[in-house]
Amino acid sequence: MTAEYQQGAFAAEISNDPELASTILSLSYEDAQDPNKSMSISVAPDLGSNLFRFRVGEHEVIYCERELLKQMQFTGDFVLWPLPNRIRDRRYSFAGQEYSLKDIPDRPEGNYVLVHGLVFDRQWQFEQPVVKPDSASVTTYVDINQESDHDYQSYPFDSRLTLTYRLTSTGVQITYAVQNKGNQILPFGFALHPYFSLLSGKQDTYVSLPAGTVMEADEDLLPTGRLLDVTGTMYGMFDLHQPRAISTLKLDHVYMDRPAGAPAVIDYRQQGLQVHISASDDFTHAVIYTAKPEDDFFCLEHQTCSTDAINLHNQGDERRKMAHLLEVKPGDTYSGTLNYQIKFQ
């Protein structure tokens, strides 16, 4: 089944990929003056609503291994919700209740405490695309409730996460909305986990992130509660205020204390192409992963919370601020926006 929608330079398509065994939602923009500025994205709702493709001209900005995508493993740009990253001992408490995550399946990569949310390996629903003269958009959503979710005992908060992907002539905007459909306060954190291509190689792909501190972590990559000042001499190796080549970095760290409105920038110097990543104020943290020399990608993940936020939240005012766990009252909806803007040099 294929359905196509078009208006001017923008188009949308619903198709099926037999190899991936998934519906594919594609949005595209065609620049009639310069094909190098044309863009397209593809989302696989049946595979965790993974934004597995972001093409600019002839360049794939998002790195995706199709075989891993098919298995709903870590690749592309997948969704971390409602508990991003790691949870100490796979246990947490909230509002006086104790919860366990010990029965969720082990993740394909990482250590025991790696949780990476509960929806990246779920089938999502989607709405019909909307095409306008200045954009194309599509919305996906997933529910957590007793009827639909096998992990409900681990996170018994009735809710819906909705993502709207909007492609314009300058890039893609992703808006998330968390609806509390239950009768108790809902705690959550949200993040996207993009694997960015190394289009210019590790020597000529640069990254900058204006952040003042890095969260110190233990051997399990869980926060100790100590913040490291990247502007000081001792921790200058973490300082990304100025662009640094990926080849010079060995990071798997959570950054915070980022100035409002200042984007992170990925600079593909051989292609004359930059990705400027900005977000609404709820995205207080960012994770950078460049740890393995053999990798053909690196990760720059904007998050609304820290690692193990739901446990830090219970450890006093200072650590609660550090955690930035978000809460939604019954019947309310909380939303925020992440932008991947393309600039040409």
C-alpha positions in Angstrom: 0.0 0.0 0.0 1.3 3.4 -1.0 -0.4 6.8 -0.3 1.1 10.0 -1.6 0.4 13.7 -0.7 2.0 16.7 -2.3 1.7 20.5 -2.2 4.3 22.6 -4.0 7.9 21.6 -2.9 6.7 19.4 0.0 5.4 15.8 -0.2 4.5 12.9 2.1 4.2 9.2 1.5 3.0 6.2 3.4 4.5 3.0 2.1 5.5 -0.5 3.2 9.1 -1.8 3.4 8.9 -5.7 3.1 12.5 -6.1 4.2 11.9 -4.1 7.4 8.3 -5.5 7.7 7.2 -2.0 8.6 5.1 0.9 7.4 7.3 3.8 6.4 6.3 7.4 6.8 8.3 9.7 4.5 8.4 13.5 4.3 10.3 15.3 1.6 11.3 18.8 0.5 12.5 19.5 -3.1 14.6 22.6 -3.6 14.1 23.4 -7.3 17.1 25.8 -7.4 19.7 23.6 -5.6 19.2 19.8 -5.3 21.9 19.8 -2.6 19.4 21.6 -0.3 16.6 19.1 -0.8 15.8 17.1 2.3 13.8 14.0 3.3 13.1 12.0 6.4 11.7 8.5 7.0 10.1 7.2 10.2 9.2 3.5 11.0 6.2 3.5 13.3 6.2 -0.3 13.6 9.8 -0.2 14.8 9.5 2.1 17.7 8.8 5.3 15.7 12.5 5.4 14.7 13.5 8.4 12.6 16.0 6.2 10.8 16.6 8.4 7.8 17.4 12.1 7.4 18.8 12.9 4.0 20.2 16.3 2.9 21.1 16.4 -0.8 23.1 13.2 -1.3 24.1 12.9 2.4 22.6 10.7 5.1 22.9 12.6 8.3 21.5 9.8 10.5 23.5 6.6 10.6 21.3 3.5 10.5 22.1 -0.2 10.1 18.9 -1.8 8.6 19.5 -5.2 10.2 19.7 -3.6 13.6 16.6 -1.5 12.9 14.7 -4.6 11.8 15.5 -6.2 15.2 14.6 -2.9 17.0 18.1 -2.6 18.4 20.1 0.6 18.8 20.5 2.5 15.5 18.9 5.4 13.6 17.3 7.9 15.9 15.2 6.1 18.5 12.9 7.3 21.3 13.8 7.2 25.0 10.7 7.5 27.2 9.5 7.5 30.0 12.8 6.6 31.8 15.8 7.4 29.6 19.2 5.9 30.0 20.1 4.0 33.2 18.2 3.3 36.4 20.2 2.2 39.5 19.6 -1.5 40.3 16.6 -1.3 37.9 14.6 0.0 40.9 13.0 3.4 41.7 10.5 5.0 44.0 7.9 7.7 43.3 5.3 9.3 45.6 6.0 6.7 48.3 5.7 3.7 46.0 8.5 1.2 45.1 8.8 -0.1 41.5 11.0 -2.6 39.8 12.3 -2.8 36.2 14.0 -6.2 36.8 11.6 -8.1 34.5 12.1 -6.0 31.4 14.3 -7.7 28.8 18.0 -7.0 28.8 18.9 -4.4 26.3 20.9 -5.4 23.2 23.9 -3.2 24.3 25.1 -1.9 27.6 25.1 -3.0 31.2 22.3 -4.3 33.4 21.2 -0.9 34.5 20.7 0.4 31.0 17.0 0.8 30.4 16.7 3.3 27.6 12.9 3.7 28.1 10.1 1.3 27.4 8.8 2.2 23.9 11.8 2.0 21.4 10.8 -1.6 20.7 7.1 -1.1 20.6 4.8 -0.8 17.6 3.4 2.8 17.4 0.2 4.1 15.7 0.2 7.0 13.3 -2.1 9.6 11.8 -2.4 10.7 8.2 0.4 13.1 7.0 -0.4 16.8 6.6 1.2 18.7 3.7 1.2 22.5 3.4 2.9 25.0 1.2 5.7 25.5 3.7 6.0 22.1 5.4 5.1 18.4 5.6 4.3 16.7 8.9 3.2 13.4 10.4 2.3 12.3 13.9 2.9 9.0 15.7 1.8 7.9 19.1 2.1 5.1 21.7 0.1 4.3 24.8 1.1 2.8 28.1 -1.8 1.2 29.9 -2.7 -2.2 31.5 -4.3 -3.5 28.2 -1.5 -2.5 25.8 1.8 -2.7 27.6 3.7 -5.7 28.8 5.8 -3.4 31.0 2.9 -1.9 32.8 3.9 -3.3 36.2 7.3 -1.6 35.8 5.7 1.8 35.0 2.0 1.7 35.9 1.2 5.2 34.7 -1.6 5.4 32.1 -0.3 7.7 29.4 0.2 8.5 25.8 3.3 9.8 24.1 2.8 11.6 20.8 5.5 12.7 18.4 5.0 15.1 15.5 7.7 15.3 12.9 7.6 18.5 10.8 9.9 18.9 7.8 10.5 22.5 6.5 13.0 23.9 4.0 15.6 24.4 6.8 15.3 21.0 8.7 13.2 18.9 10.9 11.3 19.7 14.0 10.1 17.0 16.5 7.5 17.9 19.0 6.7 15.5 21.8 3.5 15.5 24.0 3.0 13.4 27.1 -0.6 13.0 28.1 -1.5 11.8 31.6 -4.5 9.5 31.2 -4.5 8.2 34.7 -5.5 9.5 38.1 -2.0 10.0 39.7 0.9 12.3 39.0 3.0 10.9 36.2 6.9 11.2 36.3 8.9 11.1 33.1 11.9 12.0 31.1 12.1 12.2 27.3 15.0 12.0 24.8 15.8 11.1 21.3 18.9 9.0 20.7 20.3 9.9 17.2 23.3 8.1 15.7 24.9 10.8 13.6 26.9 9.9 10.5 30.6 10.8 10.3 30.2 12.3 6.8 33.6 14.0 7.0 35.3 11.2 8.9 36.4 11.6 12.5 39.1 14.1 11.6 36.9 16.6 9.9 33.6 16.1 11.7 33.5 18.6 14.5 31.0 19.0 17.4 30.4 21.9 19.8 28.1 22.0 22.9 27.9 25.1 25.1 27.5 23.4 28.5 29.1 24.4 31.7 29.2 21.1 33.6 29.5 17.3 33.1 27.9 14.9 35.6 30.5 12.7 37.2 29.5 9.0 36.8 30.5 5.7 38.5 31.7 2.6 36.7 28.1 1.8 35.8 27.7 5.3 34.2 25.3 6.3 37.0 25.6 9.8 38.4 27.5 10.2 41.7 25.8 13.6 42.4 28.9 15.6 41.7 29.2 18.1 38.8 32.5 18.8 37.1 33.2 22.3 35.8 34.4 22.0 32.2 35.8 25.5 32.2 38.4 24.6 34.9 41.8 23.2 34.1 41.2 19.8 35.7 38.2 19.0 33.5 39.0 20.9 30.3 39.0 17.6 28.3 35.2 17.8 28.5 34.9 21.4 27.3 33.0 21.6 24.0 32.3 25.4 23.9 34.7 25.5 20.9 34.3 22.9 18.1 36.3 19.7 18.6 37.0 17.0 16.1 35.4 13.7 16.9 38.8 12.0 16.6 40.0 13.9 19.7 37.1 12.8 21.9 36.4 9.8 24.1 33.1 10.5 25.8 30.1 8.8 27.2 29.0 11.7 29.4 25.9 13.7 30.5 26.3 17.5 30.1 24.1 20.1 31.8 24.1 23.9 32.6 23.5 24.8 29.0 22.6 28.5 28.2 19.1 28.9 26.8 18.9 29.2 23.1 22.5 28.2 22.3 22.5 25.3 19.9 24.8 22.3 19.7 26.5 22.2 16.3 27.7 19.3 14.2 30.1 20.6 11.5 30.7 18.4 8.5 33.6 20.4 7.1 34.3 18.4 4.0 30.6 18.7 2.9 30.2 22.4 4.0 27.2 21.2 6.0 26.2 21.9 9.6 23.4 20.5 11.9 22.3 23.0 14.5 20.4 21.3 17.3 18.2 23.5 19.5 15.4 22.7 21.8 12.8 24.0 24.2 13.8 24.9 27.7 12.7 21.5 29.1 15.7 19.8 27.4 18.2 20.6 30.2 20.7 17.8 29.5 22.6 16.3 26.6 24.6 13.1 26.3 27.6 12.7 23.9 28.9 9.3 23.0 32.2 8.9 21.1 33.7 6.1 23.0 34.7 3.4 20.5 37.4 4.1 17.9 35.9 1.6 15.5 32.4 3.2 15.4 31.2 4.9 12.2 28.9 7.2 14.1 28.7 9.3 17.2 25.7 10.2 19.4 24.5 13.5 20.6 21.3 13.1 22.6 19.2 16.0 24.0 17.3 14.9 27.1 14.8 16.5 29.5 16.5 14.9 32.5 19.7 13.3 33.8 20.6 9.6 33.9 18.8 7.9 36.8 16.6 11.0 37.2 13.8 9.3 39.0 16.1 8.2 41.8 18.1 11.5 42.0 14.8 13.2 42.3 14.3 11.7 45.8 17.7 12.8 47.2 17.2 16.4 48.3 16.7 19.7 46.6 20.2 20.0 45.0 20.0 16.6 43.3 16.3 17.1 42.4 17.4 20.2 40.4 20.2 18.1 38.9 17.7 15.3 37.9 15.1 17.6 36.3 12.4 14.8 36.4 9.2 16.1 34.8 5.8 15.5 36.2 2.3 15.7 34.7 -0.9 16.0 36.7 -3.9 13.8 35.8 -5.6 15.0 32.7 -2.8 17.3 31.7 -0.4 17.2 28.8 3.3 18.3 28.8 5.1 19.1 25.5 8.4 20.3 24.2 10.3 20.6 20.9 13.6 19.5 19.4 15.0 21.0 16.2 17.6 19.7 13.7 18.3 22.7 11.6 20.5 22.4 8.5 22.9 25.2 7.5 25.1 25.3 4.5 28.6 26.8 4.5 
